[in-house]
Amino acid sequence: MSFTIPPLMRERFDKEVAKYPPEQRASAVMACLSIVQDMTGWVSPDAEAAVGEYLGMPTIAVHEVTTFYNMYNQQPVGKYKLNVCTNLPCAARR
């Protein structure tokens, strides 16, 4: 694993994890992934492993969250990211 959680990122993780009971630490996974993306621009497989280790959950469980939601960039992206509405409720808003 080549991704190391920097101190500032760890502080932000700690603030999010503190919102949950100790036995539900994994509930902060989405917040932690958002922090990683905010600070690095995307969520790499190594970052997923680091988040999993920090939260005490399997890397595959973190990866499942990353791949389920389209708000997480799984590769570096350009300056702008265009999202196209592809589901019925979104299309019905017109």
Secondary structure, DSSP 8 states (H G I E B T S, - for coil): ------HHHHHHHHHHHTTS-GGGGGGGHHHHHHHHHHHHSS--HHHHHHHHHHHTS-HHHHHHHHHH-TTS-SS---S-------SHHHHTT-
